[in-house]
Amino acid sequence: MSEDDDAVRALLAYLGAAMVATGQPVSDVEDELAEVSTSLGFPDVQIAASPTGVFLNLASGLPATFESVQGGLRLDQAAEVRTIRHRLSQSTLTVSEATEQLRDLRHRPPRYPEWMANLGWIAIATGIALILQPGGANVAFAAVGAVVVVALFRLGQRFALIATLLPMLASFLLACGVFAASNADLLDGPLRTLLPPLAVLLPGALIVTAMSELAAGDMVAGTSRLTFGLVQLLLFTLGIVAASHVVTVPAAELTNFRVETLGWWAAPVGLILISVGIGVLESPPVRLLPWITVVLILAFAAQSFGQHVGGAAVGSFLGAVAATLGSSLVEAVRPNLPRLVVMLPAFWLLVPGSLGLLSTTALVTDPDGGGANAFGVVTVVCAIAVGLLVGASVARSVGGALGRLRRGYPLRARGRLGRSLPR
């Protein structure tokens, strides 16, 4: 394929920035972008991806370009980015067509109207509450709290100040409400009850991506993501601590206490609500929803088993392995299904940001246990990051074996057929 150098360079910059915006680690972005460049006839491309932009040139000494990352993408947009990358690698899409599609991608409206997306947010919060804090009053508060968070989020889309302070404002208002309800003996476990309405905002996936980048040697990207995620986590914590001073609550109530009064059915119903909510809020292609649900179930089952056997760290590790391995196997079996889009919703179940929020809040409210709390959150986040790396490594090995099997099967089949034919 012969294309103008400037056009190819611009396309690769657009594509790289879009891939970063989907939440991929920068090492994956650089590797996959290099594959696309090679298929376009430029095997010596040089790429430097970061969470805020992508630098690249087509070869050493040639002109370079930079494309900034303009915020995150929804799951439907992330799926389209993956399709464009795949078609470019297969040489079934021209440079001009791909560039036009990437430019139009940002302006594509969600599949569902805003009011339905708001209901999806509420469904996700309710589903997570059914799993994390399955008590009747706690689940009801999660649903009401999600309405408050959605209202603040929509206001933040119009007012920059609210958007900047959204983590602190949301956690402060919710904490005031749940602490008041706890003081009135309307519910137990107030701190854990806060998590479901905030789960979509918490930087769990961001922090885990940062840890995986650091483990892969991407120091600049990993450090910047980790710093940003920890600052966001600090803002959530400040909101909760401020609320604890406005609505006085005994320190003994600010613990990781789990309520279990709804029975075995709470978790399955919660998984269904999360899947439906993701489908409405993030607008992924409908064909992906069954696979997203499968990966959610795998991650939940592995995490629950690990927590039962060895505690939070083992559960986090096994949940991350299951999410990564499951989504990678889905992509290996169905190459047109984007692994990242199928895997990302599982982070809302693993909830590393929630565990970090619990630990950092306890660190402020109970300084005597600060060392144990800090060690606990670091252990869980590292366990998830290692689980991602292990799952990805196993998935690459299994995917390679499946690829060799696919390529070899027709040859063996033809050989058997040839031997069966009369000579």
Residue pairs with C-beta under 8 A, 6 or more apart in sequence:
1 39
1 40
1 41
1 91
1 95
2 41
3 40
3 41
3 94
3 95
4 95
5 58
5 62
7 95
7 96
7 99
8 37
8 40
8 42
8 58
8 95
9 56
9 57
9 58
9 63
9 65
10 65
10 99
11 95
11 98
11 99
11 102
12 33
12 36
12 37
12 40
12 45
12 47
12 56
12 58
13 54
13 56
13 65
13 66
13 67
14 67
14 99
14 102
14 103
15 33
15 36
15 81
15 84
15 85
15 88
15 98
15 102
16 29
16 33
16 47
16 49
16 54
16 56
16 67
17 53
17 54
17 67
17 68
17 69
17 70
18 73
18 77
18 81
18 84
18 102
18 105
19 28
19 29
19 32
19 33
19 49
19 81
19 85
20 26
20 29
20 49
20 50
20 51
20 53
20 54
20 69
21 69
21 70
21 71
21 72
21 73
21 81
22 72
22 73
22 77
22 78
22 81
22 82
22 340
22 341
23 72
23 78
23 205
23 206
23 209
23 340
23 344
24 32
24 340
25 209
25 212
25 213
25 216
25 218
25 221
26 49
26 50
26 51
26 213
26 218
26 221
27 213
27 216
27 217
27 218
29 47
29 49
29 54
30 47
30 48
30 49
32 85
33 45
33 47
33 49
33 54
33 56
34 45
34 47
35 89
36 85
36 88
36 89
37 43
37 45
37 47
37 58
38 45
39 88
39 89
39 90
39 91
40 88
40 95
42 58
42 59
44 58
44 59
44 60
45 56
45 57
45 58
45 59
46 56
46 57
46 59
46 60
46 64
47 54
47 55
47 56
48 54
48 55
48 56
49 55
49 221
50 220
50 221
50 224
51 69
51 221
51 224
51 225
51 228
52 68
52 69
52 224
53 66
53 67
53 68
53 69
54 66
54 67
54 69
55 64
55 65
55 66
56 64
56 65
57 63
57 64
57 65
70 106
73 81
73 105
74 110
74 282
74 283
74 284
75 278
75 282
75 283
75 284
75 288
75 341
75 344
75 345
76 108
76 110
76 111
76 282
76 283
76 284
76 285
77 105
77 106
77 108
78 338
78 340
78 341
78 344
79 284
79 285
79 288
79 338
79 341
80 101
80 105
80 108
81 102
81 105
82 338
82 340
82 341
83 336
83 338
84 93
84 98
84 101
84 102
86 335
86 336
87 93
87 98
88 98
110 117
110 283
111 283
112 120
112 280
112 283
114 154
116 280
117 280
117 281
117 283
118 150
118 154
119 277
119 280
120 276
120 277
120 278
120 279
120 280
120 281
120 282
121 146
121 149
121 150
121 153
121 200
121 277
121 281
122 143
122 146
122 147
122 150
122 277
123 273
123 274
123 276
123 277
123 280
124 146
124 199
124 200
124 273
124 274
124 277
124 278
124 281
124 348
125 142
125 143
125 145
125 146
125 149
125 196
125 197
125 199
125 200
125 277
126 139
126 142
126 143
126 146
126 196
126 270
126 273
127 196
127 269
127 270
127 271
127 272
127 273
127 274
127 277
128 142
128 195
128 196
128 199
128 270
128 274
128 348
128 349
128 351
129 138
129 139
129 141
129 142
129 143
129 193
129 196
129 270
130 139
130 262
130 266
130 267
130 269
130 270
130 273
131 266
131 267
131 270
131 271
131 300
131 349
132 192
132 195
132 196
132 258
132 351
132 354
133 139
133 142
133 189
133 192
133 193
133 195
133 196
133 258
133 259
134 259
134 260
134 261
134 262
134 263
134 266
134 267
134 270
135 187
135 188
135 189
135 259
135 260
135 261
135 262
136 261
136 262
137 181
137 186
137 187
138 187
138 188
138 189
138 192
138 193
138 259
139 262
141 177
141 178
141 181
141 187
141 193
142 193
142 196
142 197
144 177
145 174
145 177
145 178
145 194
145 196
145 197
145 198
146 196
146 197
148 170
148 173
148 174
148 177
148 197
149 170
149 174
149 197
149 198
149 200
149 201
152 162
152 166
152 169
152 170
152 173
153 166
153 170
153 201
155 162
156 162
156 163
156 166
157 163
162 169
165 235
166 201
167 201
167 232
167 235
167 236
167 239
168 235
168 236
168 238
168 239
168 242
169 239
170 197
170 198
170 201
170 236
170 239
171 194
171 198
171 235
171 236
171 237
171 238
171 239
171 240
171 243
172 239
172 240
172 242
172 243
173 239
173 243
174 194
174 197
174 198
174 243
175 190
175 194
175 239
175 240
175 242
175 243
175 244
175 247
176 243
176 246
176 247
178 187
178 190
178 193
178 194
179 190
179 243
179 244
179 247
179 248
179 249
179 253
180 247
181 187
181 190
182 188
182 190
182 249
182 253
183 247
183 248
183 249
187 193
187 259
188 257
188 259
189 257
189 258
189 259
190 249
190 253
190 254
191 240
191 253
191 254
191 255
191 256
191 257
191 358
191 361
192 256
192 257
192 258
192 259
192 358
194 240
194 357
195 202
195 351
195 354
195 357
195 358
198 236
198 354
198 357
199 348
199 351
199 353
199 354
200 281
200 348
201 236
202 232
202 233
202 236
202 351
202 353
202 354
202 356
202 357
203 228
203 229
203 232
203 233
203 353
204 347
204 348
204 350
204 351
204 352
204 353
204 354
204 356
205 344
205 347
205 352
205 353
206 225
206 228
206 229
206 232
206 353
207 225
207 226
207 229
207 230
207 233
207 352
207 353
207 356
207 381
208 320
208 347
208 350
208 352
208 381
208 384
208 385
208 388
209 225
210 221
210 222
210 223
210 224
210 225
210 226
210 229
211 222
211 226
211 381
211 382
211 384
211 385
212 222
212 385
212 388
212 389
213 221
213 222
213 225
214 222
214 223
214 226
215 222
215 385
215 386
215 389
216 222
216 389
229 353
233 353
233 356
233 357
233 360
234 360
236 357
237 357
237 360
237 361
237 364
240 357
240 361
241 361
241 364
241 365
244 254
244 365
251 365
251 366
254 361
254 362
254 365
254 366
255 362
256 358
256 362
267 300
267 304
271 293
271 296
271 297
271 300
272 293
274 296
274 345
274 348
274 349
275 289
275 292
275 293
275 296
275 345
278 284
278 289
278 292
278 345
278 348
279 286
279 289
279 292
282 345
284 292
284 341
287 337
288 337
288 338
288 341
288 342
291 327
291 330
291 334
291 337
291 342
292 341
292 342
292 345
294 326
294 330
295 322
295 323
295 326
295 327
295 330
295 342
295 343
295 345
295 346
296 345
296 346
296 349
298 322
298 323
298 326
299 319
299 320
299 322
299 323
299 326
299 346
299 349
299 350
300 319
300 349
301 322
302 315
302 318
302 319
302 321
302 322
303 315
303 316
303 318
303 319
303 322
303 349
303 350
304 315
305 315
305 318
306 314
306 315
306 316
306 317
306 318
306 319
307 314
307 315
308 315
312 355
312 376
312 379
312 380
313 379
313 380
313 383
314 383
316 350
316 352
316 355
316 380
316 383
316 384
316 387
317 383
317 384
317 386
317 387
317 390
318 387
319 346
319 349
319 350
319 384
319 387
320 350
320 383
320 384
320 385
320 386
320 387
320 388
320 391
321 387
321 388
321 390
321 391
321 394
322 391
323 343
323 346
323 347
323 350
323 388
323 391
324 343
324 387
324 388
324 390
324 391
324 392
324 395
325 391
325 394
325 395
325 398
326 342
326 343
327 339
327 340
327 342
327 343
327 346
328 339
328 391
328 392
328 395
328 396
328 398
328 399
329 395
329 398
329 399
330 337
330 339
330 342
331 337
331 338
331 339
331 342
331 399
332 395
332 398
332 399
332 402
332 403
333 402
350 384
352 380
352 381
352 384
355 376
355 377
355 380
356 377
356 380
356 381
359 373
359 374
359 376
359 377
360 373
360 377
362 369
362 373
363 369
363 370
363 373
363 374
366 373
